[in-house]
């Protein structure tokens, strides 16, 4: 994580004597990018499925 960035803590818990803090700074503003990636994956999978089905006859 970059220096001087305030972490956006979404979860805190303890494991024994260790305090764990989960921050989502890296991915919290990525939903549009994730949707675009998933759409590309879906299109590739659909093209492959259609190609396989057309080979079957």
HELIX and SHEET records of a PDB file:
HELIX    1   1 UNK A   31  UNK A   56  1                                  26    
SHEET    1   A 2 UNK A   9  UNK A  15  0                                        
SHEET    2   A 2 UNK A  18  UNK A  23 -1                                        
END                                                                             
